[in-house]
Amino acid sequence: MKENRSVLNRREALKVLGTGTAGMLATEGCGLRQEKKRADVVVVGAGFAGMIAARNLKRAGKTVAVLEARDRVGGRVKAGTVAGKSVDVGGMWVGPTQTKLLGLIQEYGLSTYPQFEAGNSITELAGKRTQGKEEDSGLDPKTEADLERLTQELDQLSSELPLDSPWSAPRAAELDSITVEEWIVAHTTNEAVRGFFRAVTRTYISADAKQMSFLFFLFYIRSCDKFETMFGMKDAAQAFRISNGMHGVAASVAKELGDSIVLKAPVKSISQDETGVRVLSDAGVWSCDFVIVAVPLPLSVRIAYDPPLPAHRDILAQRMPMGSIIKFWVAYERPFWRNYTWNGLVFSDVPPSAGVYDGTLPEGGAGLLVGFIDADGALRLTGLPREDRKKIVVSRLVDWLGAEAANPIDYEDNDWPSEPYSRGCYEAWTFPGVLTTVGKSIREPVGRIHWAGTETSEKWMGYVDGAIRSGERAAAEVIEAYSVFTAKQNS
């Protein structure tokens, strides 16, 4: 029987990130599913973490096979279309200290442009709406002072955490025993400030403050350098967008990997012994020396392992759920809000959406707003018809921006919790007590199995930059493991 494979060649690389049939690569026939194959290293998952790990290994002279469950590459980076424009319905921004992602953009000859912020922003906290210039909230001086006090305290507490082991900090057990909500309530009586930090937790870490470990929250801030770098736009995480989208960067990496990527290949089991590893997927069986698992942490334990994973690793994956985000784009004939000196930036403590940005493309045309249905709001609306979510989103935009927001020409969203091979976005997070008990297993190899994914990164955890860093680290671990193996053979 002639072999039929779901692989990514150079021509298909740019197609597979798109929507509709252009992004579909069909697996035909059944011969491949029974075929046994060989690679030096198998990488599970073709998001940024997996593709960068594979790219580095391939450049080091190793043969790789990247097995991706979806019919596209990119993982939590994904292309969508609104008003005829290609947009990112997953990861989108890059900041000036995200040097790994910036380096990748430069390497592939891509470019960035600043996130639009000229004009007045809207802030809605504790039932009061204010306007400020650009990122300025326009809050009263007393509230601003209290907000600044807590921000400085968060930066101080987070700076005390070791990036590679936040669970080992002197006060780790204490900080991991409470939620973000408990800390907020204990440290301010100002309802606007409380609402601000609750909204930050929802829209930036995609979970509710009442659920999340305060130690994890601090580590997230530390991973992003400091609070303002995480939260802001200018000189911060949301500073720039990429001219042909984040999905264009993913396509460039995929193009270099070529037919090393196998799509529609969900991995069912990984077994290892002293001679090597066997990986069973829907697209065939691979034997290899090492495996890098680079899928969302909670999904990594849906793979069957033989021998079973150590208890700490399995428990961590079970107790580190994915965040809940539905990312939406709303298109209008023109960016009408700019006529009223608004910049399209809205920050609110009223669910279901805490954050909205001006997403209009630099070439002009349709006015685009991009935002997030987050945390509990996403959990309530996931799985519903898109039209239902559209009505809710448009109603909120009308409330913020006036009657002209009532007539969009298009709407698009991506329901990340409903995607079977993501089950959420942007990243996994922890409940109280998890980091200090089983957190140390997050990067520890298990025999010949190594781990990648943005959740395993010390810097920019939860971001594309963190995913790239994790892929580089995992590849370096495997290369070092080969060196140790070779040294033993020669001794």
N, C-alpha and C positions, 0 to 999 in steps of 0.2 A: 504493500500500500504506500502511496506517495505521502511523505510527511507533510502535515499542515500544522503550522505553528502560529500562536498569537504572539507575535514579536513586534518590536518597535524598530522600524528602519529609519533611515535619515529623512525620507520624504514624509513618513507618518508622524514624526515627532511633533510637528507643529499642529497636526490635526487632532491628536488624541486628547489634548486638553480642552477642546471645544465642547459645545453642547450639541445634542442631536446626533443624527446618524453619521455626521462627519467625524465625530469623536469615537465611533464604535469600531472595534477590531474584533471580528468574529473568530471563534475557534471552531474549525470545521473538522468533522471526522472524529474518530475515537482512537486512532492509532497512537497519537501522541500521549494520550492519557496512560497508556501501558508502557511507554518507552522509558528505558533507564538511561540517564545522562550523567555526565561527570563535569564538575567544575572544582577549582581549588577552593573557592568560597561561594556559598550561597547567601544572598542577602534577601531577607523577607521584608518586602515593602518598598515601593518606588516613590515615596515622598522625598523631600530634600535630604533627610538623614540617610536613608538607604541609598539614594543615588550618589551622594557625595562619598559615602563609604566605598561603594562599588567603583566609582571613578578613581579614587586614590589607590585602591588595590590594583585596578587595571593598569594604572600608570606605573605601579611598582612591579609590573610583570606577571601578576596573577590573573588566572582566568576566573571570571565571575558570572553568576547567573542571578539576576534580580527578579524575584517572583512577586508579582503584584496581583492582588485579588481583584482590583477594579479593572475597568476597561480603559483606563487612562493612567497617566503618571501625575505626580504632584502632591498626592495625599491631601492634606488640609489646605493646599493651594489649588485653585480650580477656576477655570474660565466660565463666564456667563455672558449673556447678551441682554442689553436693555436699550431700547430705542435704536436698534441697529448698531450699537457700539459694543465692542468687546470690553468687559470689565472683570475685575476679580471678585468672585463671590466667596473667596477664602482669604488667606493672608494677602496684605496689600501694601503696607507702609515699610519704610526703612529709615533708621535714624543714623546720625553721624558717628555714633560709637558702635554701631553694628558693623564692625570692620570686616567680618567674614562675608557677609552678604554683599557689602559694598565692593569688596574685592572680586566677588563672583560676577557682579554686574559689569565691572570694568573689564574683567578678563574676556567676557563674551561680547564686548563692544556695545553694551547697552547704556542707557542714560536715565537720569532721574530729573524730576522737577519738583519745586516746593509745593506742599499742601497749601491750598488757598486758605487764607485767614484774614484778608484785609476787610475791615468793617466791624460791625457790632455783633457780639455773640449774645445768646440768651441763656440764662441760668435760672433754673426752677428748683427751689429748695424750701422745704417746710411750708408749702402753700404760698410762697412769695416768689414772684418773677422779677428778675433784674436784667439789665443790659450792661455790657461792658465792652471796651475796645479790644478786639481780637480775643486773646485768651483771658483777659481780665473778666472776672465774674460780676463786677459791679456791686458786690455785697457791702453791707455797712461796715464801718471800721472795726467795731467790736467783734463781729463775726469773722472778718478777715484776720484779725489778730489771733483769735482762738484757732482758726484754721492753720495759720502759720505756726503757732505753738505746737499743735499736734503733728504737723508735717515734720517739724524739726525733731520732735521726739521719736517719730517713726524712723527717720534717717539715722538718728543716733543708735537706736536699738538694732536696726538692721546692719549697721556698720560693724557691730560686735560679733556678727555671725561669720564663721569660716565658710567661704563659698563652697568648698569641697565636702564639708560635713557640718551643716547647720545644727544637726542633732547633738553635736559635741560641744556647743557653746555652754558657758557656765550656767546660764539661766534657761537652757533649752527646755528642760522638763516643765518648769513653771510656765514658760511662754507657749508650750505645746498643750497645756492643760486647759486653755481657755479659747473661746472663739473670738473672731474679729469683733463681733457684735458686743461681746462682754467687755472687751477693752474699750471700745468706743463709748459705751454707756458709762463706764467707770471714769472716763477721762474728760468728759464734757457734758454739760447740761444744755448746750446750745443745739436746738433741734435742727437748724440749718446745717451745722457742722456734722451732726450725726447723719443727716440725710446725704451729705456730700460723700462721706466715707462709705456708706452703704452702697451708693451708686457707683463709686469707684470699684468696689469689690465685684459688683455685678458686671459692669461693662468692660473692665480690664482683665478680670480673672474668671469671669463667666460663672460665678457661683454666689450664693447669698452669704452675707456676713455672719448670719446666725449659724451657718454650717461649718465655716472654714476655720482651720487651726490658725491661731494668731502667729505661731512660729512659721508656718508656711507662708503667710502673708508677708512677714518680714523678710523671709528668704527671697520671695518673689521681687520685692523692692530692691534688695541687695543685688540680686542677679541683674537687675536693670540699672545698676549704679546707684540711683537714689530715686526718691519719690517723684520729683519733677521730671526726671528723664523718662520715667514710665508714663506719667500722666500727660505731659505737654506735647506740643507740636514743634515749635522752634527749638532747635538744638536738642530735640527729644525723639522719642520712638516714632512719633507720627509726623516727622519733619518732611519726608519726601515720598513721592510716588514714582513708579517706574514707567517709562514712556510706553512700552508695549506690555505692561502689566507684569505682576509677579509670576503669572503663569508662563510668560515668555522666558523668564529665567529658567524655570523648570524645564521647559521645552529645549532650551539650549543644552542643559546638562544631559537630558535624555538623548539628544541627537548625538552627543559624543559617545554615549554608551551603546547606541545602536541596538543590534539584535541580542545584546546581553540581557535586555529587558524582556520578560515574558509576561504578558497581560492575561487577565482572566485565569489566574493561577493561584487561588487561595490555598494556603498551606494547611494541611490537616494534621500532620504529625512530624515530629523531629525526634529521631533516636540516635544515640551516640554510644560509642564504646572506645576502647583503646586504639582501634584501627581507623576511626573516622566517624562521619556523620551521614545519616540517611534522611532525606527530606522528601516527604510525600505531599504532592499537591494535585490539584485537579488537572494540571497540565503535564503531569509525569512525575517520575521519581528521580531525584538527583542524589548522587553520592559526592561527598566533599570532605575537605579537611576541617573546615570551620564554618560556622553559621553566624551571621549578624541578624538579629531580630530587630527590625526598625518599624514597628507598628505602634499605634496608640497603646499605652501601657495596659489599660484594662482588657484590651483585645488580645494581648500577648498570651494570656492564660487560657484562651479559647483553643489554642493549639495543644494537642496531646504530646507530652514529652515522655521519653523513655530513656533513662530512668526519670522519675518525676522530678520537678523542680524542688529545690529546698523550700521548706515551709515558709521562711521569712520572705523569699522572693514572691511566692504565690500569694501570700497574705497581703503584701504591699500592693500588688496589682489589683487584688479584689477591693482594697480599701482606698484606692486612689481613683475615684470616678472621673469621667470626662466632664468638662464644663459644658454648659448648655447655651448655645448661641444659634440664632437664625439671623443671617445677614441679609439686609434688604437694600435694593436700589429703586428709587422712584424718579421717573423722568418727566420733565416738563418741556414745553416748546422752547423756553429760554430760562435762564437762572433769574427769575423775577425778583427774588429776595435781594439781589445785589442793587436793584433800583431803590430799595429802601435802606441802603447802607448796612444791611445784614450780611454776614459772611456764611450763613448756613450752619454755623456751629451752635448746637443746642446741647446742654447738659442738664439732666433732670433726675430727681429722685423718685419720680412717679413711674411705676412699671406700666407697660412692659418694656419700654426702651429708655435707656439712660443716655445714649449718645447718638448724635447725628452730625454729619460733616458735609461740606460742599464737595461733591465728587465730580463736578463738571470737568470734562477733559480739556487740555490746554488748547486744542484746535478749535474750541468753541462748539457751536451747535446747541443741541439739547442741554437744558439745565438738569443736572443730576444731583440728587441727595442720596447719601449712603449712610446706613445706620445699622443698629443691632437690636433685635429682640433678645433680651438676655436673662440668664439665670432662671428664676421661677417663672418669669414671663414666657421664656422659650419652652419650658416644660409644659405650660398650660396650652401653648399654641402649636407645639410640634404635632405633626401628623394630620392637622386640619387642612382643608382645602386652601390653596394659596389665596384665593379670592377673599376668604374670611380674614386672613392676616392682612391683606391689602387694605380692607376697609378699616381695620383698627389702626394701621400705620398712617393712612391718609387722614383719618380723623384727628390723630395727634398732631400731624403737620399743619392742619388747618388751625388747630388750637394755638400753635406756636407762631405760624407765619401768615395766617389770614386766609381769606376766601379763595385766593388764587391757587392755593395748594390743593383745592378740592378737585382739580381737573388734570390729573397726570395723563400723559400720553402713553406711558408704559410702566410696568411694575415687574420686578424680578426679585426673588429671594431664594436662599439656599437653606434648607432645613437640615442642619448638621446633625442633630440628635437622631433623625430618621435614617441617616445613611448607615447601612449595616457594617461598613468597613471603617467608619469613623466613630459613630455613636456620640458625636459631640465635637466641640471646638471651644476655645482655642487649644486648651491643654488639659491634662489631668491635674487635680488638686487633692489636698488631704483634709480629713477630719482631724479634730484634736486627738493627740496620743499616737498618731501613726508614725510621724517622722522619727520620734525618739525611741520607738520600739523596733520598727522594721525598715526605717528609711535608708539605712546604710547599705542595703542590698540593691539599691536602684541601679548601680553601675557594675556590680560585682559579676564577673563572668561565671558561668556555670559549666565547668568542663570546657568543651569546645564551643560553647554558645556565648556570644557577646551581645551587648545591648546598645541600641542607639535610639534616637528619638528626642525631640525637644525637651521632654520631661526629664531626660537624663543629663541635660547640660547644666554646667555650673554658671555660665554666663548667658544672659538673654533666654532663660528658660521660658518656654511658651511661645517663642517667636521663631521665625524662619532662621534668623541668625543662630539661635540656639540649636536648631535642628542641624544646621551645617556643622557647627562645632562638634556636636555629638557624633556625626558621621565621620569626621576627621579623627576623633579620639578612638572610635571603635576600629577603624581601619588601622590606626597605629598600633593598637593592642594586638590585632591579628598578625601584623607584620612582625612585631616583637615576638609573638608566640612561634612564628615560623623560625625566627632566629634562634630561639631557645631549642626548638626541635632539631634544627640543623646542627647546633653545637653538641647536642647529646649524641647525634648520629656519628659525629666526627671524633668524639672523645674515646 
